Amino acid sequence: MWRLLSLLTVMLLLGGCFGLGGNGNSLSPAPSATPTNEPSVEPSPSLSPTPAPTATPAATAEETAKAIIASMQQQDIEKLSTYIHPEKGLLFSPYAHIDKDTALTFHAGELPALEDPKIYEWGSYDGSGEPISLTFGDYYKKFVYDQNFAEAEEVGHNKVLGQGNSLVNLREMYPGSTYFDYHFSGFDPELSGMDWESLILVLEQHNGAWYLCAIVHSQWTI
């Protein structure tokens, strides 16, 4: 009997040892964290602020003059109006000598339509001194775009190309301005250049953009 009890004790002890080597008190490694679908967030490197977009640079005076001549060629009065100087308005002079007492000035939004039947007085005819009484459309045909100045023979930048008997007072009337003389030296060879014509656009800058202050028609005068 004593031997049987000793044998059972030994068997129980051995069973306990095997349990330790199996699932008893053995420590399993900690389970890894359950993966998620969200990406890991890493600290962002310091970024300098995105610079604000720079303003579109104003068109050059030459580009503005070309756009104005194009609008005049197309008789696009609405587009022409957008170039009128916001403070000085747009003066029309039928001859190279600008007479501000008689020349008409229109502000933006006031420029008449070519079909406007109203008669305006634009100054006096050279030679006769008679008043130039014309609708805007008729004045436009005679003293603004009476030639295809978009295809001018020559363009003078801050240089008057046509010289007649009229005193050109452009520089005195608009000191510091920029102007473009769209010039034809003549059309009839028999007239030896006495039928030359120019259209002068006077531009000034305002708040970084170029605007039209005056349209001066120039030709041979008596």
C-alpha positions in Angstrom: 0.0 0.0 0.0 2.7 2.5 0.9 4.4 1.8 -2.4 1.1 2.4 -4.3 0.6 5.7 -2.6 4.2 6.7 -3.4 3.7 5.8 -7.0 0.5 7.9 -7.2 2.3 10.9 -5.7 5.2 10.7 -8.2 2.7 10.5 -11.1 0.8 13.6 -9.8 4.1 15.5 -9.5 5.1 14.5 -13.0 1.8 15.6 -14.4 2.1 19.0 -12.8 5.6 19.4 -14.3 4.2 18.7 -17.8 1.5 21.2 -17.2 4.0 23.9 -16.7 5.7 23.1 -19.9 2.3 23.2 -21.8 -0.6 25.6 -21.3 -0.4 26.0 -17.6 1.4 29.1 -16.4 3.4 29.7 -19.6 3.3 33.4 -20.7 2.4 33.9 -24.3 3.7 37.1 -26.0 1.2 40.0 -25.9 -1.0 40.0 -29.0 -0.1 42.7 -31.5 -2.4 45.7 -31.8 -5.3 45.2 -34.1 -4.4 47.1 -37.4 -6.8 49.9 -38.4 -7.5 51.3 -41.8 -6.4 54.8 -40.8 -2.9 55.7 -41.9 -0.4 56.6 -39.2 0.0 60.3 -38.8 3.5 61.6 -38.7 4.5 65.1 -37.7 4.5 67.4 -40.8 7.7 69.4 -41.5 7.3 73.1 -41.0 6.0 74.8 -44.2 6.4 78.4 -45.1 3.1 80.1 -45.9 2.0 79.9 -49.5 2.7 83.3 -51.0 -0.4 85.2 -52.2 -0.7 85.3 -56.0 0.8 88.5 -57.4 -1.5 90.9 -59.2 -1.5 90.7 -63.0 0.9 93.4 -64.2 -0.7 96.2 -66.0 -0.4 96.1 -69.8 2.3 98.3 -71.2 1.4 101.6 -72.9 2.1 100.1 -76.3 -0.1 97.1 -75.7 -2.9 99.3 -74.5 -2.6 101.6 -77.5 -2.8 98.5 -79.8 -5.9 97.3 -78.0 -7.5 100.8 -78.4 -6.7 101.0 -82.1 -8.2 97.5 -82.6 -11.4 98.5 -80.8 -11.6 101.6 -83.0 -11.1 99.6 -86.1 -13.9 97.3 -85.1 -16.1 100.3 -84.1 -16.4 98.7 -80.7 -17.4 101.8 -78.7 -18.2 99.8 -75.6 -14.7 98.4 -75.5 -13.2 101.8 -76.3 -15.1 103.2 -73.3 -13.3 100.9 -70.9 -10.0 102.6 -71.7 -11.3 106.1 -70.9 -9.3 107.7 -68.1 -11.4 107.4 -64.9 -10.6 111.0 -63.7 -9.8 113.1 -66.8 -12.2 111.5 -69.2 -11.5 111.3 -73.0 -11.0 114.5 -75.0 -11.5 114.6 -78.8 -9.5 117.1 -80.8 -10.1 117.4 -84.6 -6.6 118.9 -85.1 -3.1 118.7 -83.6 -3.5 122.0 -81.8 -5.7 121.1 -78.8 -8.2 123.8 -77.7 -9.6 122.6 -74.4 -12.1 125.4 -74.4 -13.9 124.0 -77.5 -12.8 120.3 -77.6 -15.4 117.9 -76.2 -14.6 115.5 -73.3 -16.6 112.4 -72.4 -16.2 110.4 -69.2 -16.6 106.6 -69.0 -20.1 105.6 -69.6 -20.9 108.9 -71.4 -19.5 108.1 -74.9 -22.4 108.3 -77.4 -23.3 105.4 -79.7 -22.3 105.8 -83.3 -26.0 105.9 -84.2 -26.7 108.7 -81.7 -28.6 111.4 -83.7 -27.6 114.2 -81.4 -25.5 117.0 -83.0 -22.4 118.1 -81.0 -20.0 121.0 -81.7 -16.4 119.7 -81.7 -14.5 122.9 -82.4 -14.0 124.9 -85.6 -13.0 123.8 -89.1 -9.5 124.8 -90.1 -9.4 127.6 -92.6 -13.1 128.6 -92.5 -13.5 128.8 -88.8 -17.0 127.3 -89.1 -18.2 125.2 -86.2 -17.8 121.5 -86.5 -21.4 120.4 -85.9 -21.6 116.7 -86.3 -23.1 113.6 -84.7 -20.7 111.4 -82.9 -20.9 108.9 -85.7 -20.1 111.5 -88.4 -17.3 113.0 -86.3 -15.9 109.5 -85.8 -15.8 108.9 -89.6 -14.2 112.3 -90.4 -11.9 113.1 -87.4 -11.3 109.8 -85.7 -11.0 106.7 -87.8 -11.2 108.0 -91.3 -8.2 105.8 -92.3 -7.2 102.3 -91.3 -4.9 103.4 -88.6 -4.5 99.9 -87.3 -2.4 99.4 -90.5 -0.6 102.7 -90.2 2.5 103.2 -92.3 4.5 104.2 -89.2 3.9 104.6 -85.5 5.7 107.2 -83.5 6.1 106.6 -79.8 6.4 109.9 -78.0 7.2 111.4 -81.4 4.9 113.5 -83.6 5.4 112.3 -87.1 3.1 114.7 -89.0 3.9 118.4 -89.0 1.7 121.0 -90.6 1.0 124.7 -89.9 -0.9 123.9 -86.7 1.1 124.4 -83.5 1.2 120.9 -81.8 0.7 121.6 -78.1 0.3 118.0 -77.0 3.2 118.1 -74.6 1.9 121.3 -73.0 -1.6 120.0 -72.6 -0.6 116.5 -71.2 2.8 116.8 -69.6 4.3 113.5 -68.6 1.9 111.5 -70.8 2.8 108.8 -73.3 1.4 109.1 -76.8 1.4 107.1 -80.0 1.2 108.8 -83.5 -0.3 106.4 -86.1 0.8 108.0 -89.3 0.3 107.9 -93.0 2.7 110.0 -95.0 0.2 110.5 -97.9 -2.1 108.8 -100.3 -2.1 110.7 -103.6 1.4 111.0 -105.1 0.4 114.1 -107.0 -0.1 115.9 -103.6 3.5 115.4 -102.6 2.6 114.3 -99.0 0.2 117.2 -98.3 -2.5 114.7 -97.7 -0.8 113.1 -94.8 -2.8 112.1 -91.7 -2.2 111.0 -88.2 -4.2 109.7 -85.3 -2.6 110.4 -81.9 -3.5 108.5 -78.8 -2.6 110.2 -75.5 -2.3 107.8 -72.6 -1.6 108.2 -68.9 -1.2 105.8 -66.0 -3.7 105.6 -63.2 -3.5 103.0 -60.4 -1.0 100.9 -62.3 -3.0 100.8 -65.6 -2.9 102.8 -68.8 -5.9 104.9 -69.8 -6.8 107.0 -72.8 -6.9 110.8 -72.2 -7.2 112.2 -75.7 -7.8 111.2 -79.3 -6.1 113.8 -81.5 -6.6 113.8 -85.3 -3.9 115.5 -87.2 -3.5 116.5 -90.8 -2.2 119.2 -93.1 -3.8 122.5 -92.1 -3.8 125.9 -93.8 
